[in-house]
Amino acid sequence: MLPDEEPPEPMDEPLPLLSADDPPVPMEEPEPLPDPAEEPPVPTVEELVPPPAEEPPVPSVEDEPEPPPEPAEEPPVPTVEELVPPPAEEPPVPVVEDD
């Protein structure tokens, strides 16, 4: 500054330093956020527990459990004679074919 010049008048707000690479910033105020949704009401114990039955079932002596059915009889065990086939009347004779 030269001694003959008067100092510049002070400004109310200082200007921010902007570079050419910065995009322009809108000066609008942001919109207020919407109110959060209301939380659902907390269920009460009466709403969570099912109502009792009109008449609770009462076991009676007459309702005795049925006895389990008897197991089925096991098939008879086969004997050796039943398992081994009887011998052939004539033993098979090998056949040799002539070429």
Backbone hydrogen bonds, N-H to C=O, Kabsch-Sander energy under -0.5 kcal/mol:
donor,donor_aa,acceptor,acceptor_aa,energy
5,E,2,L,-1.0
18,L,16,P,-0.6
22,D,19,S,-1.0
48,L,44,T,-1.3
49,V,45,V,-2.3
63,D,60,S,-0.8
64,E,62,E,-1.4
83,L,79,T,-1.3
84,V,80,V,-2.5
97,E,95,V,-0.6
